[in-house]
Amino acid sequence: MPHLDERLETILADVTRRNAGEPEFHQAVREVLESLGRVVAKRPEYADEALIERICEPERQIIFRVPWIDDDNKVQINRAFRVQFNSALGPYKGGIRFHPSVNVGIIKFLGFEQTFKNALTGMPIGGAKGGSDFDPKGRSDREIMRFCQSFMTELWRHIGEYTDVPAGDIGVGGREIGYMFGHYKRLTNRYEAGVLTGKGLSYGGSRARKEATGYGNTYFIEAMLATRGQSYDGKRVVVSGSGNVAVYTMEKVQELGGIIVGCSDSNGYVFDENGIDLDLVKEIKEVRRERISEYARAKGTGAHYVCGGSIWDLPCDVAMPSATQNELTGRDARTLVKNGVVAVGEGANMPTTPEAIRIFQEAGILFAPGKAANAGGVATSALEMQQNASRDSWTFEQTEERLAAIMRNIHDTCAETAEEYGAPGDYVLGANIAGFVRVADAMRSLGVI
Ligand code: NDP
């Protein structure tokens, strides 16, 4: 593991002790601290004023019970969280995740990452994350609605257009946001469109929000490839997952001339030597809500389904992990490098383990960290807030143009910051430092907060 200087090592030890049993949070904090040695050497005031310690401590953590009734009339109970991490730059902002693996440590790691990601967008948004250990898989539409309503019955008092603006994440898409917004509206008797983002177009959503995270990651990698005189044209691309981020990553990559050779879900992955048929993936995942194994069944010749296994065994030029945290391991990274990968862009949050990141960086592979590469989703959420505030609605082209410009800007900020701090080409360091400095400087101006 890279060395941390004594001061940062003490901070990490303290974070680990105060947040026991939360390995994902420790991992996320360590990764940022590993980048901050050079900043503290240049700007000792950050250490003297305990800025790093303050940034590692969430401003507020809410844990609540969500009781609901299933279709068999049985009472079910879930646990839910909202961690409001940092509001120095604007109202808290970050998604809601419904997945059985959700616990306070996972939400904390996501909220921590979100704080720097949001800062990188250059938009006035703080960082937060929320979610529940509710498992939406196999639940009926009515059960999903009752769960969302019960979840909002508690959450509504903690959020608001000027306070905290949640959005979707794993297990939370347009359907769930609709149920939550509907219930918020009933509870508050206010049509406060800016309280949630990722809304449907018929009630205040933004065009291109659904596509934004996947498109944004694709733009980021395009800019990264361009630094080496390369493009997507003719490149074989593997995208893990087949949810919101994965689907729209595949769409934009195909548009730019890349060939998608595989995608996955939590049960296994598909390989299609003719290039993935995205219309079929959308039909299976967005309409029928079925497993990705159906793809090979429907497609026949040329398409194979592998149950379990690692999608990163598929030879490719570009890898875009877009499912979940720590899904791409050291072993996977070695395989990808051996197979000639040239660029890796994190569509998901922290999908690459620290060992895997090291392997990519040592091999000189272009590596884009999620807090920069997948920031297009939250940036477009901020554009949705702008449209809601001005009671306006922009065209798809106008919104996508803004998104593309924001992603280019984030890319350049990371690249320039890495250069400035003596590590050209290190996008991890560039993203961590640029995000940190923006949040820390705002906090310094606001007094000891
Ligand atoms: P979705 O729920 O739409 O899709 C998630 C996909 O990942 C599904 O294919 C799912 O498979 C798979 N997956 C989930 N958990 C696991 C797991 N434990 N192991 C293997 N596969 C898994 O979520 P999103 O596409 O919205 O989110 C994907 C990632 O992108 C997350 O890390 C999220 O935090 C991040 N992200 C999302 C943004 C957004 O705008 N939505 C913005 C920025 C980051 P299955 O159906 O089998 O569960």
Boltz pocket constraint, residues with backbone or C-beta under 6 A from the ligand:
constraints:
  - pocket:
      binder: B
      contacts: [[A, 168], [A, 169], [A, 170], [A, 171], [A, 172], [A, 173], [A, 209], [A, 213], [A, 240], [A, 241], [A, 242], [A, 243], [A, 244], [A, 245], [A, 246], [A, 264], [A, 265], [A, 266], [A, 267], [A, 322], [A, 323], [A, 324], [A, 325], [A, 327], [A, 347], [A, 348], [A, 349], [A, 374], [A, 375], [A, 377], [A, 378]]
      max_distance: 6.0
